[in-house]
Amino acid sequence: MPRTVPFFVALLAALLVAPGCTTIQQLAALRQVQFDLDRVSNGLVAGVDLDRIARGGDLGPADLARLGTAAARGEVPLRFTLHVGAENPADNPAAAQLVSLDWTLFLDGTETVSGVYNDDRLVPPGGVADLPIEMELDLVRFFGRNVGDLTTLVRNLAGADTRRQTVRLEARPTVSTPVGPIRYPGTISIDFPVGGAGR
């Protein structure tokens, strides 16, 4: 489900510190933007194509051998694109311009990597912007070398396991406003459940 954070909270807070601001009416035009995790694409872990598994395949002997070899080496690289959707409500009379998005990625409840998405996105009223964030991390660093645990995690990320887990992004957007960029006063939590095959 999308997580909604009212813009007027940040905007009204900005009135206290922004010199030369115009009127509350001008600022309140930016009401709220909804963020959700739309999908994961281009997944690759230790040479194993997660998209292939997600399309109905499974980890075969060659895939397991790759994971086992990588785990023994002490490095299981995971790369994927996480697509974040930013939706501006249709009844909002103003376009919302996302300046940046600070993020931290959680896999299976474990905090992993952090970064900043800096590609500006203008979201018109009733529009949705796709924010493709490139992710790269070493699974061994966060989940250890146990091949069985890593195999379960990989199958879940591909949506091929019966156990559901959640990809979560803790994010803090910065949005352009008439008084300059305004950063959210706190983080928002955006969840994306994966796994649960055969439900």
N, C-alpha and C positions, 0 to 999 in steps of 0.2 A: 504494500500500500504506500502511496506517496506520503511524504511527510511535509506538512505545510507550516511555514513560519511566517507570521504576519509581518509585512514590511513596516507597517506603521509603528511598531514597537521600536525598531531601530531608527526610524525616521524621526519620531518624536524625541527619542534620546539625543539625536544629533542636534536638535534645536537648542539644547542646552550648551553646546560647545561650538556650533558653527556660527562664525561671525557673518553679519550681513545677510542673513537668511531672509527669504521673501516672506511667504505666509505658510501657515499650516496646510491650507487648502492645496497649495502647489505641491507640497511634499507628500500629502496623503493620497495623491493620485496613484502613487506606486503602492498598491495595497498588499499584494502577496504573490509570491511565486512558489510553485510546487516542484519539489525535486524528488525523483525516484531513480532507481537503478533499472534500466530498461533491459539490458542483456549483456552477456559476455561473449566475445568473439575472438577469433584468431588465437585460441589457447594452445600452448605448446609447452610440455613439461618433459625435460630430458629427451627431447626428440619425439615424444609421443604426441600425436595430434588429438587434442581434446574434442575438436569439432567432429572428427570422424567417430569418436566414441559416442558423442551426443546424438549423432544421427542414427543410432541403433546398434553400433558395434560394441565391443568390449575389449578389455586388455587381454591380448593374446600372449603367447610365450615370448615372442620377440619384444613386445612392449615391457613385459615383466623383467626380461633380461636387461633391457636398457635401464629401467628403474633400479634394479639391483646393482648394476655396475656403477651407476651414478651415485647411489647411496654409499657404496663401498669406497668410492673416491672422495666422498664427503661433500658433494655438491650436486644438488638436484634443482636446476634452474627452471623457474616457472615464468612464462611470459603470456600476457593476454591483454586484450583491450576491454576496459569496463566502460559501458555506455551509460552516462548519466543524462536523464531527461530533465529539462527545465521548462516548466509550462507557465505561461502568463495567462491568468483567467480572462475569459472573453469580455467580462464586464469591467475590466480595468481599462480606463481611458488612455493610459500611458504605456508606451513601450518600456520594457525593462532591459537594461544593458548590464550583463554580467561582466565584471572586469577580471575577476580571478576567483579561484576556488582552492582553498587550502584543504588537504584531505589526508586522512590516515586510514589504511586498509586493515580490516579484521577478517581473518579466515578461521572458521570454526571457533569463534570467540577469542582467538589469539591475535594480539596486535602485531602487525608486521611492518610494512613500509609506509612512509609518508612522502608527500610532495605537494606541488602547487600547479594547478592548471591555469595557464596564463593567456589562453586564446579567447579574446573578447567575443561575446555572443550577444546580439541584439534580439530580444524576444518580443515580437509585436503582440498586442492584445489578441488572445485566442490562439497564439502560436506556441510551438514547442521547439526547443533547440536541443540538438544532440551534442553532448560533450564527451567525445571519445578520449578516455584517459588511458595512456599506456602504462601497464603495470609490469614490473620485473622484480623477482625476489628469489632467494635460495631457500627451498623448503627445508633443507637439513638444518639451517640456522634456527628455524623457528619450531620445527616438529621432530627433529632428531633423525637418526639413520634407520629406524626400524622399517623394513621394507613392507611389512603388512600394514602398518599404520599409514605409510605413504601411499600404498596402493588404494586403501580405502578413501583417503583424502582425494586422490586423483580421480577415482571413480565418482565421488560425490561432486567434485567440481565440474565433471562432464555430464552430470545428471543421470548417471548410470547405476547408482546405488539406491537401495531402499531406505537408507537412513538420510533424513533431511539435515542439512546444515545451512548456515547463513553466511553469505558474503555481505559484510557490512562496511559502509563508508561513513566515517565521522568527518563531516565537512563544515567549512566555514566560508560562505560566499562573501564576496565584496561586490557591491552593485553601484553603478554610476547614478547619481541623483542631481537635481538642480543645484545642490550646494556642494557637489563634489562626491568622491567615492565614499561609500558608507559600508563598513564591515559589520557583519552580524555580531551582536553582542555575545553570542555563544555558538557552540557547534550544533549542527543538526545530525541526526542519525538516520541513515538511509539504508534499508535492509533489502536483500535480494535472496530469497530462499532457493537453494539448489538441491539436487538429489530427490529422493522419494520416488524412484522409478517403480512402476507396478502398483502405484496407489489407486 
